[in-house]
């Protein structure tokens, strides 16, 4: 399975009752390494109302069928073996927005 940074995959990490969409953050070296089985991702959820201050809004250009928020205040550890159902990649504009939000929220 080929996984790329900024792609959106489904997974079910510890504590989640069902599969969820995640934006993959890890660099390509980790993603390509066969013995590095864990990667980092940001959870996405269907947007109801206005996004929170820690969110970046995603939409159909990113592969979603409706308004979606990418939650940038917590980075999840995901097992590569549990990733499935890639729906596409985050657009360049939204990648820049996520990078800015990560810097802001995590004070990088």
DRENRODO-930544 format. One record per residue (C-alpha): x, y, z; chain; residue number from 1. Coordinates in Angstrom, 2 decimals. Layout:
# residues N
R  c1  c2  c3  chain  resi
R  X  Y  Z  A  NUM
...
***
This chain:
# residues 108
R  c1  c2  c3  chain  resi
R  0.00  0.00  0.00  A  1
R  1.35  3.41  -0.98  A  2
R  0.55  6.15  1.50  A  3
R  1.49  9.78  0.90  A  4
R  1.68  12.83  3.11  A  5
R  -1.50  14.95  2.93  A  6
R  -3.67  12.06  1.79  A  7
R  -6.92  11.38  3.65  A  8
R  -7.36  7.81  4.91  A  9
R  -9.78  5.99  7.19  A  10
R  -8.60  4.32  10.39  A  11
R  -9.84  3.40  13.85  A  12
R  -7.25  4.33  16.48  A  13
R  -7.55  3.35  20.12  A  14
R  -10.56  5.00  21.75  A  15
R  -12.59  5.42  18.54  A  16
R  -15.85  3.45  18.28  A  17
R  -15.83  3.49  14.48  A  18
R  -13.61  4.28  11.51  A  19
R  -12.75  7.93  11.06  A  20
R  -11.05  10.07  8.39  A  21
R  -7.49  11.30  9.03  A  22
R  -5.16  13.64  7.16  A  23
R  -1.73  11.94  7.08  A  24
R  1.01  14.24  8.40  A  25
R  4.09  12.00  8.57  A  26
R  6.91  12.60  6.12  A  27
R  7.38  10.36  3.10  A  28
R  10.50  8.67  4.53  A  29
R  8.46  7.26  7.44  A  30
R  5.52  6.41  5.20  A  31
R  7.76  4.46  2.80  A  32
R  9.79  2.63  5.49  A  33
R  8.44  -0.94  5.81  A  34
R  9.42  -1.31  9.48  A  35
R  7.99  2.00  10.68  A  36
R  4.42  0.93  11.26  A  37
R  3.06  4.04  12.96  A  38
R  2.32  7.39  11.35  A  39
R  0.78  10.69  12.45  A  40
R  -2.59  12.00  11.38  A  41
R  -5.17  14.68  12.11  A  42
R  -8.80  13.68  12.72  A  43
R  -11.52  15.04  10.44  A  44
R  -15.19  15.32  11.27  A  45
R  -18.40  16.46  9.59  A  46
R  -18.81  20.14  10.24  A  47
R  -22.02  21.22  11.93  A  48
R  -22.09  24.96  12.37  A  49
R  -18.95  27.05  12.42  A  50
R  -15.49  25.47  12.73  A  51
R  -13.69  25.76  16.07  A  52
R  -10.57  27.92  16.42  A  53
R  -8.38  24.80  16.20  A  54
R  -9.98  23.57  12.94  A  55
R  -9.32  24.01  9.24  A  56
R  -12.34  23.66  7.00  A  57
R  -12.17  21.05  4.21  A  58
R  -14.65  20.38  1.39  A  59
R  -15.26  18.56  -1.89  A  60
R  -11.96  19.74  -3.36  A  61
R  -10.28  17.67  -0.64  A  62
R  -12.44  14.60  -1.32  A  63
R  -15.27  15.09  1.15  A  64
R  -18.94  15.10  0.15  A  65
R  -19.83  17.92  2.54  A  66
R  -18.33  20.53  4.87  A  67
R  -15.67  18.91  7.02  A  68
R  -13.24  20.14  9.67  A  69
R  -9.67  19.00  10.19  A  70
R  -8.93  19.21  13.91  A  71
R  -5.39  20.57  14.35  A  72
R  -4.95  20.60  18.14  A  73
R  -4.14  16.88  18.54  A  74
R  -1.96  14.61  16.41  A  75
R  -2.99  10.96  16.48  A  76
R  -0.72  7.94  16.13  A  77
R  -2.11  5.60  13.49  A  78
R  -1.02  2.09  12.50  A  79
R  -0.25  1.92  8.79  A  80
R  -1.74  -1.57  8.66  A  81
R  -5.15  -0.20  9.75  A  82
R  -5.34  2.57  7.13  A  83
R  -7.85  2.01  4.34  A  84
R  -10.13  3.77  1.85  A  85
R  -8.10  6.80  0.74  A  86
R  -10.43  9.50  -0.63  A  87
R  -7.76  11.80  -2.05  A  88
R  -5.40  14.53  -0.93  A  89
R  -5.78  17.84  0.85  A  90
R  -5.47  20.71  -1.63  A  91
R  -2.33  22.85  -1.57  A  92
R  -4.24  25.84  -0.17  A  93
R  -5.63  23.79  2.70  A  94
R  -2.22  22.20  3.33  A  95
R  -0.88  25.72  3.92  A  96
R  -3.83  26.51  6.20  A  97
R  -3.23  23.32  8.22  A  98
R  0.50  24.09  8.54  A  99
R  -0.31  27.60  9.80  A  100
R  -2.93  26.29  12.21  A  101
R  -0.53  23.65  13.58  A  102
R  2.09  26.35  14.21  A  103
R  -0.49  28.56  15.89  A  104
R  -2.16  25.90  18.05  A  105
R  1.06  24.12  19.09  A  106
R  3.03  27.36  19.34  A  107
R  5.77  26.10  16.99  A  108
***
